[in-house]
Amino acid sequence: MPTFQLADLLRPHILTLTPYSSARDEYTGKEGVFLDANENPYGPALQGSSTFSSSFNRYPDPYQAAIKEKLAPIKGVRPTQIFLGNGSDEPIDLLVRATCRPGTDSILIVPPTYGMYEVSAAVNDVSLIRVPLTPDFQLDTRTVLDAIEPTTKIIWLCSPNNPSGNQLDSEAIRAVIEGAVHSLVVVDEAYIDFASDPSWTAQLDRYPNLVVLQTFSKAWGLAALRLGMCFASEELIRVLNKIKPPYNISAPTQELALKALDHVERKDEMVQQILTERTALAEHLQGMQMVQQVYPSDANFLLVRFDNPKEVFNYLIEHQVIVRDRSKVQLCAGCLRISVGTPTENSILLSWLQQFQDSGRWTVDAGLITH
C-alpha cells in the first residue's frame, strides 16, 4: 500500500528554498542591547498609558512560542505540531502555495463550503475540482476519491460545514484521509467547539497527510485579532514556518491570545450559552409558517430555508437585522444563514420575522404563493 510522503507533494523549489532569516531568528534571547533589527529605540509613538505590556517598538516572537506552549495541552498536541496564522486564511493560502504549481496542479472542494478555498486557488492559478455534497450535506466518499487526479494536492473538508452547519460523517472523512494517500486532507474545524464529535487533532500522529484548521474567531470571541490555528505533522509545520512572512502575528495579538488561554472556562461558558440559544432559536423558527426547514446545526449558526428568502432578507436589512443570504449557493436555494446571537438579539430577529409573516408579504412573489 502506498504511503504518504510530504516531499513528493511539495513544489520542488520549496524543498530547497532558503527562508528569510529575521533578526529574531539569529538571536532568540530576551535580554540585551538590541541593535540588530533597525527598530526605534525610543519606543512607540503612543500617548498615555497602555493596557499592553508589549514593547511595540520591538518585533514580536516570529514563532509565537509562548502561545504554542500554552495551547498545546489544551488541544492535546505538541507545540511543534502548531502553526499560527493571520486568521485561518493565512494557512489556507500557504498550504496552496507550498504544494500547488500554478497552472498545473489542482485542489478538490465539496460545495457548498467555505469560499476561501476557491479564492486561494484562483489567486494562485490552481484548478478546482468540485464534488458536491449530497442533498443532506454529507460526503459522497466514492465520488470524492474517484475525482482525485494525479495533480490534486489538497482536499478541503469543512466540518462542521459552512454554510450548512453540520458535521461531516467521521467515517467518511476517515475514508477520504486513508484513500487520498498522495494528497493533503485538510479538515477545517472553525466551528468544532459547538459540535459533539471530537476534533481530528487526536489523529495527527496516525495520518501524516492530515491537516486540521481551527480559529480563535468563533468560540473564543476573538475575531478581530485574526488568529488562526493549523495543526499538522511537524514536517509540514516546518515548511509553513519556512514560507510564512517573518512576523505574521503582531505583539498585541499574541499578548491578548495568551490572556484568553487563561480563561478556557469562560470560553466554555459562552459556548454553552450559544448552544442553548441555538436550540431555542431553531425551535422558534421551525414553528413559523413561512419557514420550510431549519437544518440541523453543529455550529454557532443555522441554515434556514424560507418560502420567500429574498423578501425576508430585504425586510430584515430594512430593520437593521443582518443575516447572510446563501440562496445562490449550491444546494442552498431559498436559504438564509443566521448566526446565533444573544437572547436579546435573537428576540429582535424573531420579532421582525413574526411581523413580516403577519404582513403576508412572504406568500406573494412571481407566482410563489405557497400557503
VENRA-V206215 format. One line per field, one symbol per residue. burial: 1 if it has 9 or more other ideal C-beta (glycine too) atoms within 8 Angstrom, else 0. A space follows every 50 residues. Layout:
# VENRA-V206215
burial=???
This chain:
# VENRA-V206215
burial=00010100111001000000010100000000000010000000000000 00010111110101011101110010101011111111111111111111 00001111111111011101110101011011100011111001101100 01111111111111111100011011100111111111111101100011 10110010111111111111010011111111100110111111011110 11111111011000001001100110110111011001011001101111 11111111111110111000101011101011011111010000010111 011101100011100001000
